[in-house]
Amino acid sequence: MSTTESVEPVTEELGGVPVPRLGFDEFLAFGREALIRADVPVVITLPDSVQGLGREGVAERLGDMSVTLFTEPSDKQNSARWTTRDIKLREFFADERYLTDPGTWNRIVSNIRNNPADVNAILGFDAGELFDYRRSLNAANLWISHKGVFTQSHFDELENFNIALEGRKRFVLAPPGSWDYYPRSLRKGFGDKSQAFDFDNVDARRFPKLVGRLAERRELVLEPGQMLYLPLGWWHQAESLADMNINMNFWLRDTKILRRPYVLGVALYTALYRKLKGVYNYQPAESQS
């Protein structure tokens, strides 16, 4: 992959603490592990020379791949779980109902870590060494969504590198913590999610401690050609802003989780909950080759 530095586009900062930004050469010099140890969100600008696949290229190359369709009510305060079913990716692109149904949000997720040739084609560079995503428990996820699709506030137990390929997504990020974020009931498998579903609309009387934590929030819009590093345990939510939004993200396990017992505990519980309930758990898609 070329590391020629390009003119860095402006990352739109919307409020809260500014998010540091790095050029790709700076990221390579700093190193993935050093960034993980620093433990703060960073936006990294990819070189102009990187040319990945947009919607048409993804549809042509992966159209026959079986992916998971997540469906949920188009309600930021929805308290129920999403439903899932497997479809062909081509079907998602072709069926206008997934875009025009006002009552539902639909998104595609597929962990394609066992298809490195597809990962590299989608991104336009070799991501294997950079992210080591084929290790056990790691993931290389393809995300596709239409405008308005909203991911409620939550944290991940894995390090997250999210690359925007097409469209734009608005992120709200907040530092690690547990009880200040009013986690939802573990009995329903929601320990990684907040009772305050939307950090843009927090009831200060119900969640007074959260109001203080959100003073430390970061807000940004991730543009095509940019990569967001989001450390494990950081709370976040995301909203798709364009008619078509395509992202690749890499989830990477790291020993940092041992320093955040509540994240480790929730991760172990959630894995067991998903196994017992048969809830989709981001298993790698079958190889297409």
HELIX and SHEET records of a PDB file:
HELIX    1   1 PHE A   24  PHE A   30  1                                   7    
HELIX    2   2 ARG A   32  ALA A   38  1                                   7    
HELIX    3   3 ARG A   55  LEU A   62  1                                   8    
HELIX    4   4 LEU A   89  ALA A   94  1                                   6    
HELIX    5   5 ARG A   97  THR A  100  1                                   4    
HELIX    6   6 PRO A  116  LEU A  123  1                                   8    
HELIX    7   7 GLY A  128  PHE A  131  1                                   4    
HELIX    8   8 TRP A  179  TYR A  181  5                                   3    
HELIX    9   9 LEU A  186  LYS A  188  5                                   3    
HELIX   10  10 PRO A  208  ARG A  213  1                                   6    
HELIX   11  11 LEU A  214  GLU A  216  5                                   3    
HELIX   12  12 THR A  255  ARG A  259  5                                   5    
HELIX   13  13 PRO A  261  LYS A  277  1                                  17    
SHEET    1   A 5 GLU A  12  GLY A  16  0                                        
SHEET    2   A 5 ARG A 218  LEU A 222 -1                                        
SHEET    3   A 5 LYS A 169  ALA A 174 -1                                        
SHEET    4   A 5 TRP A 235  SER A 240 -1                                        
SHEET    5   A 5 PHE A 150  PHE A 155 -1                                        
SHEET    1   B 9 ARG A  21  GLY A  23  0                                        
SHEET    2   B 9 VAL A  42  THR A  45  1                                        
SHEET    3   B 9 GLN A 226  LEU A 230 -1                                        
SHEET    4   B 9 GLU A 159  GLU A 166 -1                                        
SHEET    5   B 9 MET A 244  LEU A 252 -1                                        
SHEET    6   B 9 ALA A 139  HIS A 146 -1                                        
SHEET    7   B 9 THR A 104  ASN A 111 -1                                        
SHEET    8   B 9 SER A  66  PRO A  73 -1                                        
SHEET    9   B 9 THR A  83  LYS A  88 -1                                        
END                                                                             
